[in-house]
Amino acid sequence: MQLFAKLSGLALSWAPVSHPHTAAPPRCRDPKASLLVEQVEFHYKRMDHLTAQTAAVTPGLGCPPGCGACCTSPTVEATEVELLPMAAMLVREGRAQEALSKLEQAEAQNDPLCVMFERISPDGRLGRCSAYEHRPGICRLMGFSGRISADGTAEWCPCKVMRESTDDAAQALAKPPPKEMPIISHELSKLRSTSGYASEQAPLLINDALKRALSKELMRTMYSDLQSDDKALEDSNQP
């Protein structure tokens, strides 16, 4: 809880201030951290391409409009490295304070559901992700991917809601998957190995992973700001 309080104060102090005549300068970031975020985003683009190809060659396969059933699972896992792009976005857009408050509330209420999911219906089955472009690997693969069966062949790992939504979807999932279908374990392994640290590769409940990624991004940003301030002070003292 103390960490939440400290980071909440930092997040609030770093919130961007709008001004009608000036624009905030781009924030200095740790080059290594920026490269890692870019590498994760590269894997996400690859995943999105594979799932889009799978959907394109599998008529009838698709999420029901507005469905958020998979987001209501209390066991959704991600890793710290997967959520670094989301954490960077939250800090960049001044949303870190809001995210930290939601994480603190979820922890206090022992609520494991993802804090980035915004419910539309009372039962939560309809909703939207408030950070969709930066969602982690399993959220990108869900419903359009598969696994390797005991006999070594690829098979669908279907979403129950998707399968039951239409007859076309049920028929599509009853057939062998196309060669374009990504294998969940393979894709997540490639994604998570982007980081060289075991702690950043370890699967956690999604809120725990986001908390760690956001805390790390806030500390990196603070350190970068301090370095920038020191450099500016040093330059100003030059004769």
C-alpha positions as CSV (number, residue, x, y, z in Angstrom):
1,M,0.0,0.0,0.0
2,Q,2.9,2.4,0.7
3,L,4.2,1.7,-2.8
4,F,0.8,2.7,-4.2
5,A,0.9,5.9,-2.2
6,K,4.4,6.9,-3.4
7,L,3.8,6.0,-7.0
8,S,0.4,7.7,-7.0
9,G,2.1,10.9,-5.9
10,L,4.7,10.5,-8.6
11,A,2.1,9.8,-11.2
12,L,0.1,12.9,-10.2
13,S,3.1,15.1,-10.3
14,W,3.9,13.9,-13.8
15,A,0.5,14.3,-15.3
16,P,0.8,16.5,-18.4
17,V,-0.4,20.1,-18.0
18,S,-2.2,21.5,-21.1
19,H,-1.6,25.1,-22.1
20,P,-3.3,26.9,-25.0
21,H,0.0,28.3,-26.4
22,T,2.6,25.6,-25.5
23,A,3.0,21.9,-26.1
24,A,4.7,19.6,-23.7
25,P,8.2,18.5,-24.9
26,P,8.7,14.8,-25.6
27,R,9.7,13.0,-22.4
28,C,13.2,11.6,-22.3
29,R,13.2,7.8,-21.9
30,D,15.7,5.2,-21.1
31,P,16.9,4.0,-24.6
32,K,17.0,0.3,-23.5
33,A,13.5,0.5,-22.1
34,S,12.2,2.1,-25.3
35,L,13.9,-0.6,-27.4
36,L,12.2,-3.3,-25.2
37,V,8.8,-1.7,-25.7
38,E,9.4,-1.6,-29.5
39,Q,10.4,-5.2,-29.5
40,V,7.2,-6.2,-27.6
41,E,5.1,-4.1,-30.0
42,F,6.8,-5.8,-33.0
43,H,5.6,-9.2,-31.6
44,Y,2.1,-7.8,-31.1
45,K,2.0,-6.7,-34.8
46,R,3.0,-10.2,-35.8
47,M,0.3,-11.8,-33.6
48,D,-2.3,-9.4,-35.0
49,H,-1.3,-10.3,-38.5
50,L,-1.6,-14.0,-37.8
51,T,-5.0,-13.8,-36.1
52,A,-6.2,-11.6,-38.9
53,Q,-5.1,-14.1,-41.5
54,T,-6.7,-16.9,-39.5
55,A,-10.0,-15.0,-39.4
56,A,-9.8,-14.1,-43.1
57,V,-9.6,-17.8,-44.2
58,T,-12.1,-19.1,-41.6
59,P,-15.6,-17.7,-42.5
60,G,-17.9,-17.4,-39.5
61,L,-15.1,-17.0,-37.0
62,G,-15.4,-13.8,-35.0
63,C,-16.2,-12.3,-31.7
64,P,-19.8,-11.4,-31.0
65,P,-20.3,-7.6,-31.1
66,G,-19.4,-6.0,-27.8
67,C,-18.5,-9.3,-26.1
68,G,-16.2,-9.1,-23.1
69,A,-16.8,-12.5,-21.7
70,C,-13.1,-13.5,-21.8
71,C,-12.2,-10.3,-19.9
72,T,-14.4,-11.4,-17.0
73,S,-12.3,-14.5,-16.3
74,P,-10.5,-14.2,-12.9
75,T,-7.5,-16.2,-14.1
76,V,-6.3,-14.1,-17.0
77,E,-2.5,-14.1,-16.9
78,A,0.2,-11.9,-18.5
79,T,3.8,-11.0,-17.8
80,E,5.5,-7.8,-16.8
81,V,7.2,-7.5,-20.1
82,E,4.0,-7.9,-22.1
83,L,2.5,-4.9,-20.2
84,L,5.4,-2.5,-20.6
85,P,3.8,-0.9,-23.7
86,M,0.6,-0.4,-21.8
87,A,2.4,1.1,-18.8
88,A,4.4,3.4,-21.1
89,M,1.1,4.6,-22.7
90,L,-0.5,5.2,-19.3
91,V,2.4,7.3,-18.1
92,R,2.7,9.2,-21.4
93,E,-1.0,10.0,-21.5
94,G,-1.2,11.0,-17.8
95,R,-3.4,8.0,-16.9
96,A,-1.0,6.4,-14.5
97,Q,-2.7,7.9,-11.4
98,E,-6.1,6.6,-12.5
99,A,-4.7,3.1,-13.2
100,L,-2.9,3.0,-9.9
101,S,-6.1,3.9,-8.0
102,K,-8.0,1.2,-9.8
103,L,-5.3,-1.3,-9.0
104,E,-5.3,-0.3,-5.4
105,Q,-9.1,-0.6,-5.2
106,A,-9.1,-4.0,-6.9
107,E,-6.4,-5.3,-4.5
108,A,-8.4,-4.0,-1.5
109,Q,-11.5,-5.7,-2.7
110,N,-9.7,-8.9,-3.7
111,D,-11.0,-8.4,-7.2
112,P,-8.9,-10.3,-9.8
113,L,-10.7,-8.9,-12.9
114,C,-8.6,-6.7,-15.2
115,V,-8.9,-3.1,-14.2
116,M,-8.6,-1.9,-17.8
117,F,-11.9,-3.6,-18.7
118,E,-14.9,-1.3,-18.8
119,R,-18.2,-3.1,-18.2
120,I,-21.2,-2.2,-20.2
121,S,-23.7,-4.8,-19.0
122,P,-24.5,-5.6,-15.4
123,D,-23.0,-9.1,-15.7
124,G,-19.9,-7.8,-17.3
125,R,-20.2,-10.0,-20.4
126,L,-20.5,-6.9,-22.6
127,G,-17.7,-4.3,-22.3
128,R,-14.6,-2.9,-23.8
129,C,-10.9,-2.7,-23.1
130,S,-9.8,0.8,-22.3
131,A,-6.3,0.0,-23.5
132,Y,-7.1,-2.2,-26.4
133,E,-4.2,-1.3,-28.6
134,H,-1.8,-2.2,-25.8
135,R,-3.5,-5.4,-24.6
136,P,-1.2,-8.4,-23.7
137,G,-0.6,-11.5,-25.7
138,I,-3.3,-13.8,-24.6
139,C,-5.9,-11.1,-25.2
140,R,-4.7,-10.8,-28.8
141,L,-4.7,-14.6,-29.4
142,M,-7.9,-15.6,-27.7
143,G,-10.4,-17.2,-30.0
144,F,-8.2,-17.1,-33.1
145,S,-5.4,-19.5,-32.1
146,G,-4.8,-23.1,-31.0
147,R,-2.5,-25.6,-29.4
148,I,-0.6,-28.7,-30.2
149,S,-2.6,-31.9,-29.4
150,A,-1.2,-35.1,-27.9
151,D,-0.6,-36.5,-31.4
152,G,1.4,-33.5,-32.4
153,T,-1.1,-31.8,-34.7
154,A,-2.5,-28.3,-34.4
155,E,-6.0,-28.0,-33.0
156,W,-8.3,-25.1,-32.2
157,C,-8.4,-23.7,-28.7
158,P,-11.8,-22.2,-29.1
159,C,-13.7,-19.5,-27.2
160,K,-16.9,-21.1,-25.9
161,V,-18.9,-17.9,-26.5
162,M,-17.6,-17.6,-30.1
163,R,-18.3,-21.3,-30.8
164,E,-21.9,-21.0,-29.6
165,S,-22.6,-17.6,-31.1
166,T,-23.6,-18.8,-34.6
167,D,-23.9,-22.0,-36.6
168,D,-21.2,-20.7,-39.0
169,A,-18.8,-20.4,-36.1
170,A,-19.5,-23.9,-34.8
171,Q,-19.0,-25.3,-38.3
172,A,-15.8,-23.4,-38.8
173,L,-14.3,-24.7,-35.5
174,A,-15.4,-28.2,-36.2
175,K,-13.0,-28.3,-39.2
176,P,-9.2,-28.6,-39.0
177,P,-7.5,-25.2,-38.4
178,P,-5.8,-23.3,-41.2
179,K,-2.0,-23.3,-41.5
180,E,-2.1,-19.6,-40.6
181,M,-3.5,-20.3,-37.1
182,P,-1.0,-19.2,-34.4
183,I,-0.1,-21.6,-31.6
184,I,-0.6,-20.0,-28.2
185,S,2.3,-21.5,-26.4
186,H,4.7,-20.7,-29.3
187,E,3.6,-17.1,-29.6
188,L,3.7,-16.4,-25.9
189,S,7.1,-18.0,-25.6
190,K,8.5,-15.7,-28.3
191,L,6.9,-12.7,-26.8
192,R,8.0,-13.3,-23.3
193,S,11.6,-14.1,-24.2
194,T,11.9,-10.5,-25.4
195,S,13.0,-9.7,-21.9
196,G,16.3,-11.2,-20.6
197,Y,15.0,-11.2,-17.0
198,A,13.1,-14.2,-15.5
199,S,11.1,-11.9,-13.3
200,E,9.7,-10.0,-16.3
201,Q,8.9,-13.3,-18.1
202,A,6.9,-14.9,-15.2
203,P,3.2,-15.2,-15.8
204,L,1.1,-13.3,-13.2
205,L,-2.5,-12.4,-12.7
206,I,-3.0,-9.6,-15.1
207,N,-3.5,-6.8,-12.5
208,D,-0.3,-7.9,-10.7
209,A,1.6,-7.9,-14.0
210,L,0.3,-4.4,-14.8
211,K,1.1,-3.1,-11.3
212,R,4.7,-4.3,-11.7
213,A,5.1,-2.9,-15.2
214,L,3.5,0.4,-14.3
215,S,5.7,0.8,-11.2
216,K,8.8,0.1,-13.3
217,E,7.8,2.6,-16.0
218,L,7.1,5.3,-13.4
219,M,10.6,4.7,-11.8
220,R,12.2,4.8,-15.2
221,T,10.5,8.0,-16.1
222,M,11.4,9.6,-12.8
223,Y,15.1,8.6,-13.3
224,S,15.1,9.9,-16.9
225,D,13.6,13.2,-15.7
226,L,16.2,13.5,-12.9
227,Q,19.0,12.9,-15.5
228,S,17.4,15.5,-17.8
229,D,17.2,18.1,-15.0
230,D,20.9,17.4,-14.0
231,K,22.0,17.8,-17.6
232,A,20.0,21.1,-17.9
233,L,21.6,22.4,-14.7
234,E,25.0,21.4,-15.8
235,D,24.6,23.2,-19.2
236,S,23.2,26.3,-17.5
237,N,26.4,26.5,-15.3
238,Q,28.7,26.4,-18.3
239,P,30.5,29.6,-18.9
